[in-house]
Amino acid sequence: MSVIPISVYGDKILRRKAQLVKNVDFLTIELIRNMFETMRNANGIGLAATQVGIDQSVFVVDLSPVEEYEKSKPMVLINPKILDFSEKKIAIEEGCLSIPEVRYEVERPETIYITYYDTDLKEQTFEATKLFARVFQHEQDHLNGVLFTDHLDEDVKKKLKKSLDKIKKREIETEYPIFQKRNYQLK
């Protein structure tokens, strides 16, 4: 396994809608293993393939480092889709490995119903609540080219502009590798 650099705010891949995975082969499994390694190396709890420069509809989640979720199992979600969500919404502070050092409260549905494929390409459905729902929605957004900052109102976005510009220009330090600025797309 190896750690992959992470794409950051301003990288074009983060604004693209990910392509559906048609089959799971050795390369897909290797990508998933490397995504887990990359996420853990960066102390994250979720990571979408687009965040590591790969245009595939896959994300990984591991909430076990979080208090009250220690017994949760790591998950791989291939071609995930949110089927429905609760009307009740909650606002929780979010951060993102692709937007280092920026955190802000985002309101999202408290419960979602999701369908996805596992690594055997067997369809699964899942009711996600609380932190699971939050992370799934955040990572699903990544697969649709949406960042958590897109959910903020214009006044907040103006406050964050300087920080986001620094990230875009790579004038930041992270404890994990990030891609150097590029205009191309990895396949």
Secondary structure, DSSP 4 states (H G I P E B T S, - for coil): --PPPBP-TT-GGGGSPPBPP----HHHHHHHHHHHHHHHHTT-SEEEGGGGT--BSEEEE--TTSTT-TTPPPEEEEEEEEEEE-S-EEEEEEEETTEEEEEEEEEEESEEEEEEE-TT--EEEEEEEHHHHHHHHHHHHHHTT--GGGGS-HHHHHHHHHHHHHHHTT----SS-BPPP-S----
